[in-house]
Structure formats: C-alpha cells, structure tokens
Amino acid sequence: MTVRLKELRDDAGWSQADLAEAAGGLDPSYISLLERGLRKITIYRGMAIADALSKKLGRPISVSDVFGTGPDQGRNAVASTVPKEVAG
C-alpha cells in the first residue's frame, strides 16, 4: 500500500517543514523519508502526524489512513514496538 502522507499533507496545504513542526518538532527531512517510503515510523510519531493532519483538515485522520494497515507493509510499515514501561 502506498504511503498517503504526501497526499494528505498537500490537502492540508502544508510544506514538509510545516507538518514536521505541527507534529511536535520533527525534522522536515524525516517527513521526506516517510513520504518516499524510506523510513519506518513508531506508532507514537505516526499518531502525532495523524493528529496534526486531523486538526488542520478538520476531520479525523488515523495512523492507518496515513501509513496503511496490516502487519507489514514493506518499507512503509509502522513500527509497532511499545516500550516495556508503557506495555506494563
């Protein structure tokens, strides 16, 4: 499945730098790598990006809307590791 991040970012009228800042101060080059499918993302950063897009677009956007669903989407997969202290 194709990463929809660039499409959603374009819909929001944001540059990579705009989205990076709105998602908690990420590096714009990180957004570029995600858009090209060259980087996996943690669920926490995925949630921050989805939340920023939701606020800008005025509609609910989920992590799976941005990055696809399923246990493994190749290079575009969301890393679902949860730190031990969070998992309990």
Backbone as CSV, one residue per row, in Angstrom:
resi,resn,N_x,N_y,N_z,CA_x,CA_y,CA_z,C_x,C_y,C_z
1,MET,0.847,-1.184,0.000,0.000,0.000,0.000,0.894,1.249,0.000
2,THR,0.473,2.221,-0.747,1.241,3.455,-0.880,1.046,4.347,0.336
3,VAL,2.097,4.986,0.725,2.009,5.951,1.814,1.213,7.159,1.321
4,ARG,0.192,7.533,2.065,-0.669,8.650,1.677,-0.238,9.964,2.329
5,LEU,0.864,9.949,3.022,1.277,11.124,3.778,1.384,12.365,2.895
6,LYS,2.053,12.258,1.766,2.235,13.433,0.905,0.890,13.958,0.414
7,GLU,0.000,13.060,0.021,-1.323,13.463,-0.444,-2.082,14.230,0.642
8,LEU,-2.058,13.700,1.858,-2.754,14.371,2.970,-2.081,15.693,3.332
9,ARG,-0.756,15.716,3.285,-0.028,16.960,3.584,-0.363,18.021,2.540
10,ASP,-0.409,17.610,1.264,-0.773,18.548,0.202,-2.206,19.055,0.383
11,ASP,-3.117,18.144,0.768,-4.504,18.547,1.027,-4.574,19.614,2.124
12,ALA,-3.680,19.501,3.094,-3.642,20.458,4.203,-2.967,21.774,3.807
13,GLY,-2.292,21.785,2.645,-1.595,22.996,2.216,-0.309,23.253,2.966
14,TRP,0.271,22.194,3.507,1.487,22.322,4.305,2.725,21.879,3.541
15,SER,3.836,22.522,3.859,5.142,22.041,3.422,5.573,20.922,4.368
16,GLN,6.650,20.245,4.030,7.189,19.223,4.939,7.596,19.866,6.259
17,ALA,8.146,21.063,6.198,8.547,21.766,7.427,7.336,22.120,8.281
18,ASP,6.241,22.536,7.649,5.020,22.863,8.390,4.500,21.646,9.143
19,LEU,4.422,20.497,8.447,3.928,19.284,9.080,4.863,18.832,10.188
20,ALA,6.159,18.893,9.932,7.135,18.476,10.931,6.969,19.285,12.221
21,GLU,6.798,20.581,12.087,6.618,21.447,13.257,5.303,21.133,13.972
22,ALA,4.223,20.986,13.207,2.910,20.723,13.803,2.853,19.366,14.500
23,ALA,3.701,18.445,14.077,3.717,17.096,14.659,4.690,16.993,15.826
24,GLY,5.074,18.098,16.367,5.901,18.061,17.570,7.366,18.376,17.361
25,GLY,7.677,19.078,16.287,9.061,19.488,16.071,9.940,18.428,15.442
26,LEU,9.358,17.608,14.571,10.157,16.614,13.856,11.025,17.316,12.820
27,ASP,12.027,16.627,12.326,12.882,17.172,11.284,12.162,17.044,9.935
28,PRO,12.133,18.108,9.127,11.477,18.013,7.822,12.047,16.910,6.927
29,SER,13.334,16.616,7.059,13.915,15.547,6.245,13.338,14.186,6.628
30,TYR,12.907,14.045,7.872,12.251,12.819,8.334,10.909,12.640,7.620
31,ILE,10.162,13.737,7.466,8.897,13.699,6.733,9.155,13.285,5.286
32,SER,10.203,13.808,4.687,10.561,13.446,3.312,10.847,11.957,3.183
33,LEU,11.609,11.415,4.127,11.917,9.980,4.097,10.654,9.137,4.248
34,LEU,9.741,9.567,5.107,8.480,8.852,5.279,7.662,8.872,3.997
35,GLU,7.595,10.034,3.370,6.800,10.170,2.151,7.331,9.292,1.023
36,ARG,8.626,9.081,0.998,9.228,8.248,-0.048,9.295,6.775,0.349
37,GLY,8.795,6.453,1.546,8.786,5.064,1.989,10.154,4.537,2.363
38,LEU,11.060,5.433,2.722,12.431,5.039,3.041,12.677,4.904,4.532
39,ARG,11.657,5.129,5.324,11.817,5.101,6.773,10.580,4.510,7.422
40,LYS,10.763,3.698,8.432,9.651,3.224,9.251,9.402,4.261,10.338
41,ILE,8.221,4.204,10.904,7.860,5.188,11.912,7.305,4.470,13.137
42,THR,7.554,5.039,14.292,6.958,4.474,15.502,5.490,4.878,15.558
43,ILE,4.720,4.129,16.278,3.300,4.433,16.418,3.095,5.804,17.058
44,TYR,3.998,6.201,17.952,3.870,7.490,18.625,4.039,8.658,17.657
45,ARG,5.043,8.572,16.792,5.219,9.642,15.793,4.102,9.600,14.768
46,GLY,3.661,8.409,14.411,2.534,8.281,13.490,1.290,8.940,14.046
47,MET,1.060,8.746,15.332,-0.101,9.361,15.982,0.032,10.883,15.997
48,ALA,1.236,11.394,16.234,1.453,12.845,16.256,1.195,13.445,14.871
49,ILE,1.642,12.759,13.826,1.420,13.233,12.460,-0.063,13.184,12.121
50,ALA,-0.726,12.080,12.443,-2.163,11.951,12.167,-2.960,13.012,12.921
51,ASP,-2.589,13.280,14.168,-3.282,14.283,14.964,-3.109,15.675,14.353
52,ALA,-1.902,16.006,13.927,-1.647,17.315,13.316,-2.469,17.469,12.037
53,LEU,-2.514,16.419,11.218,-3.300,16.479,9.983,-4.794,16.570,10.283
54,SER,-5.252,15.867,11.310,-6.667,15.925,11.699,-7.081,17.340,12.067
55,LYS,-6.245,18.011,12.847,-6.551,19.372,13.281,-6.575,20.327,12.090
56,LYS,-5.620,20.185,11.186,-5.531,21.088,10.034,-6.670,20.842,9.044
57,LEU,-6.986,19.570,8.781,-8.007,19.246,7.785,-9.422,19.264,8.350
58,GLY,-9.547,19.317,9.680,-10.855,19.379,10.304,-11.665,18.102,10.198
59,ARG,-10.967,16.979,10.088,-11.629,15.675,10.045,-10.705,14.645,10.655
60,PRO,-11.267,13.570,11.168,-10.427,12.549,11.803,-9.499,11.874,10.781
61,ILE,-8.239,11.801,11.126,-7.236,11.099,10.328,-6.565,10.111,11.270
62,SER,-6.520,8.850,10.903,-5.872,7.839,11.748,-4.494,7.505,11.196
63,VAL,-3.711,6.834,12.001,-2.382,6.394,11.566,-2.521,5.493,10.341
64,SER,-3.521,4.615,10.336,-3.684,3.722,9.187,-4.120,4.492,7.937
65,ASP,-4.807,5.621,8.086,-5.136,6.466,6.934,-3.869,7.016,6.282
66,VAL,-2.886,7.320,7.104,-1.659,7.940,6.624,-0.669,6.903,6.103
67,PHE,-0.520,5.799,6.819,0.558,4.868,6.521,0.107,3.484,6.086
68,GLY,-1.174,3.234,5.943,-1.638,1.916,5.534,-1.908,1.035,6.739
69,THR,-2.448,-0.138,6.470,-2.790,-1.066,7.535,-2.149,-2.406,7.275
70,GLY,-2.304,-3.313,8.216,-1.769,-4.656,8.056,-0.514,-4.846,8.862
71,PRO,-0.126,-6.104,9.073,1.017,-6.394,9.921,2.341,-5.928,9.343
72,ASP,2.454,-5.882,8.019,3.708,-5.445,7.409,3.424,-4.891,6.026
73,GLN,3.692,-3.641,5.852,3.511,-3.004,4.554,4.871,-2.721,3.929
74,GLY,5.792,-3.651,4.056,7.128,-3.472,3.481,7.862,-2.330,4.131
75,ARG,8.524,-1.527,3.305,9.304,-0.410,3.831,8.420,0.651,4.461
76,ASN,7.131,0.627,4.168,6.225,1.647,4.684,5.561,1.252,5.992
77,ALA,5.954,0.158,6.575,5.295,-0.345,7.782,5.512,0.591,8.962
78,VAL,4.501,0.675,9.786,4.612,1.437,11.028,5.205,0.509,12.066
79,ALA,6.264,0.923,12.713,6.875,0.122,13.755,5.966,0.153,14.969
80,SER,5.508,-1.000,15.383,4.519,-1.041,16.466,5.131,-1.449,17.791
81,THR,6.399,-1.236,17.957,7.023,-1.592,19.219,6.600,-0.610,20.303
82,VAL,6.307,-1.153,21.457,5.908,-0.336,22.598,6.946,-0.538,23.694
83,PRO,7.489,0.563,24.223,8.469,0.407,25.300,7.916,-0.397,26.461
84,LYS,8.767,-1.166,27.139,8.344,-2.006,28.253,7.603,-1.230,29.332
85,GLU,8.059,-0.023,29.613,7.433,0.749,30.682,6.010,1.150,30.316
86,VAL,5.697,1.237,29.021,4.339,1.558,28.580,3.486,0.311,28.512
87,ALA,4.075,-0.797,28.030,3.346,-2.052,27.848,2.954,-2.668,29.180
88,GLY,3.732,-2.390,30.210,3.416,-2.885,31.556,3.851,-4.270,31.724
